[in-house]
Amino acid sequence: MDFDVLSIDIDGNDYHVWKAVECYKPKIVVIEYNPTIPNKVEFVQKPDMRVLQGSSLLSIHMLAKSKKYELIAVTTTNAIFVDSRYFDLFGIRDNSVEAMRPDEKMVTHIFCGYDGTVFIKGFCRLPWHSVRFSESRIQQLPSFLWSYPETYGKLKQVLLRVYKKLRKKNIL
């Protein structure tokens, strides 16, 4: 006999636990996702109970679809799915990840300028450790190379090649 609600909240391996559930078909599944991962990113942590990374809402949503479940609600850290047989009872027109989770308040965005400067915007911290991100600590190029590469003179071109070789060898 199937039960009504399955709640999976184990801080990491949630995706793999639900994936392994094959003999039961609960009506509702409440499952934790990592709220720091953007809606459009597919990410599943490796299946290892010692790893505590979590998985993206998008990846869990795709797993749910494969198990014939539909997304009906999203909280800050949990997604609620219902067996697709009951989905019409909720009157939800668009249950895409973007529609159900419009606020990505815990997401940090990383992007770069044409000159190689790395920027971070958004939440900008590790939420469970209370550590803020620092743009100065995530820069990938030394500041003397911060300009558009096509404007480099001969010296900067050589320095860039040397820098890339040293990074490739894990010296920098």
C-alpha positions as CSV (number, residue, x, y, z in Angstrom):
1,M,0.0,0.0,0.0
2,D,1.3,3.5,-0.9
3,F,1.5,6.2,1.7
4,D,0.4,9.8,1.3
5,V,3.5,11.9,2.0
6,L,7.2,11.3,1.5
7,S,9.4,14.0,3.0
8,I,13.1,13.9,2.1
9,D,15.4,16.4,3.9
10,I,18.8,15.0,4.5
11,D,21.0,17.9,3.5
12,G,22.7,16.5,0.4
13,N,21.7,13.2,-1.0
14,D,18.0,14.0,-1.3
15,Y,17.9,13.5,-5.1
16,H,19.5,10.1,-5.0
17,V,17.2,8.9,-2.2
18,W,14.1,9.9,-4.1
19,K,15.6,8.4,-7.3
20,A,16.0,5.1,-5.4
21,V,12.4,5.0,-4.3
22,E,10.7,2.7,-6.8
23,C,8.4,0.4,-4.9
24,Y,6.2,3.2,-3.5
25,K,4.2,6.0,-5.1
26,P,3.3,8.5,-2.5
27,K,0.7,11.2,-3.4
28,I,2.9,14.0,-2.3
29,V,6.7,14.4,-2.1
30,V,8.4,17.2,-0.2
31,I,12.1,17.3,-1.0
32,E,15.0,19.7,-0.2
33,Y,16.9,21.4,-2.9
34,N,20.0,23.7,-2.7
35,P,18.6,27.3,-2.9
36,T,22.0,28.8,-3.9
37,I,21.8,27.1,-7.3
38,P,20.1,29.2,-10.1
39,N,16.9,28.0,-11.5
40,K,18.4,27.2,-15.0
41,V,21.3,25.1,-13.7
42,E,21.2,21.3,-13.6
43,F,23.3,20.1,-10.7
44,V,23.2,16.8,-8.9
45,Q,25.7,16.1,-6.2
46,K,27.5,12.8,-6.5
47,P,25.7,9.9,-4.7
48,D,27.8,9.9,-1.5
49,M,26.3,10.3,1.9
50,R,29.5,12.1,3.1
51,V,29.0,14.9,0.5
52,L,26.7,17.7,1.7
53,Q,26.1,19.9,-1.4
54,G,22.5,19.3,-2.4
55,S,21.0,19.3,-5.9
56,S,19.4,22.0,-8.0
57,L,15.6,22.5,-8.1
58,L,15.8,22.0,-11.9
59,S,17.4,18.6,-11.6
60,I,15.0,17.5,-8.9
61,H,12.1,18.8,-11.1
62,M,13.4,16.7,-14.0
63,L,13.6,13.6,-11.7
64,A,10.0,14.3,-10.6
65,K,8.8,14.4,-14.2
66,S,10.5,11.1,-14.9
67,K,8.6,9.6,-12.0
68,K,5.3,11.2,-13.1
69,Y,5.1,14.0,-10.5
70,E,4.3,17.6,-11.0
71,L,5.6,20.6,-9.1
72,I,2.9,22.4,-7.0
73,A,4.9,24.6,-4.6
74,V,8.4,25.8,-3.7
75,T,9.6,27.2,-0.4
76,T,13.0,28.7,0.3
77,T,14.6,25.2,0.5
78,N,11.9,22.6,-0.4
79,A,10.0,21.6,-3.4
80,I,6.6,20.0,-3.2
81,F,5.5,17.6,-5.9
82,V,2.2,15.7,-6.4
83,D,1.5,12.6,-8.3
84,S,0.5,13.7,-11.8
85,R,-2.9,12.1,-11.4
86,Y,-3.8,14.8,-8.9
87,F,-2.2,17.8,-10.5
88,D,-5.3,19.2,-12.2
89,L,-6.9,19.6,-8.7
90,F,-4.5,22.5,-8.0
91,G,-5.4,24.7,-10.9
92,I,-1.8,25.6,-11.6
93,R,-1.3,26.8,-15.2
94,D,2.5,27.1,-15.2
95,N,4.5,24.9,-12.9
96,S,7.9,25.4,-14.4
97,V,10.8,26.0,-12.1
98,E,11.0,29.7,-13.2
99,A,7.3,30.3,-12.5
100,M,7.2,28.4,-9.2
101,R,10.5,30.0,-7.9
102,P,10.6,33.6,-9.2
103,D,12.8,34.8,-6.3
104,E,16.4,33.5,-6.4
105,K,17.4,35.6,-3.3
106,M,20.0,33.1,-2.2
107,V,21.7,32.8,-5.6
108,T,25.1,34.4,-6.2
109,H,25.9,35.3,-9.8
110,I,29.5,35.3,-11.1
111,F,30.4,37.0,-14.4
112,C,33.3,38.6,-16.1
113,G,34.1,41.8,-17.8
114,Y,35.7,41.9,-21.2
115,D,38.9,42.9,-19.5
116,G,39.0,39.7,-17.4
117,T,37.8,41.1,-14.1
118,V,35.5,38.7,-12.3
119,F,32.4,40.2,-10.6
120,I,30.0,38.7,-8.1
121,K,26.4,39.9,-7.5
122,G,23.4,38.7,-5.6
123,F,23.5,36.8,-2.3
124,C,27.4,36.8,-2.2
125,R,27.9,34.6,0.8
126,L,28.0,31.0,2.0
127,P,24.6,30.9,3.8
128,W,25.4,28.0,6.2
129,H,28.8,29.3,7.1
130,S,28.1,33.1,7.2
131,V,31.1,33.8,5.1
132,R,30.9,36.6,2.5
133,F,32.4,36.3,-1.0
134,S,35.2,38.6,-1.9
135,E,35.6,39.8,-5.5
136,S,39.3,40.4,-4.8
137,R,39.8,36.8,-3.8
138,I,38.2,35.2,-6.8
139,Q,40.0,37.1,-9.5
140,Q,41.6,34.8,-12.0
141,L,44.0,37.2,-13.6
142,P,46.6,39.5,-11.9
143,S,45.4,43.1,-12.2
144,F,48.2,44.0,-14.6
145,L,46.4,41.8,-17.2
146,W,43.0,43.5,-16.7
147,S,42.4,44.9,-20.1
148,Y,40.9,43.6,-23.3
149,P,43.5,41.0,-24.7
150,E,43.3,42.5,-28.2
151,T,44.8,45.7,-26.8
152,Y,47.8,44.0,-25.2
153,G,51.2,45.0,-26.4
154,K,53.9,42.4,-26.9
155,L,55.0,42.3,-23.3
156,K,51.5,41.7,-22.0
157,Q,50.9,39.0,-24.6
158,V,54.0,37.2,-23.4
159,L,53.0,37.6,-19.7
160,L,49.6,36.2,-20.4
161,R,51.1,33.1,-22.1
162,V,53.5,32.6,-19.2
163,Y,50.7,33.1,-16.7
164,K,48.4,30.5,-18.4
165,K,51.2,28.0,-18.5
166,L,51.9,28.4,-14.8
167,R,48.2,28.0,-14.0
168,K,48.0,24.9,-16.2
169,K,50.9,23.4,-14.2
170,N,49.1,24.4,-10.9
171,I,52.0,26.7,-10.0
172,L,49.6,29.7,-9.6
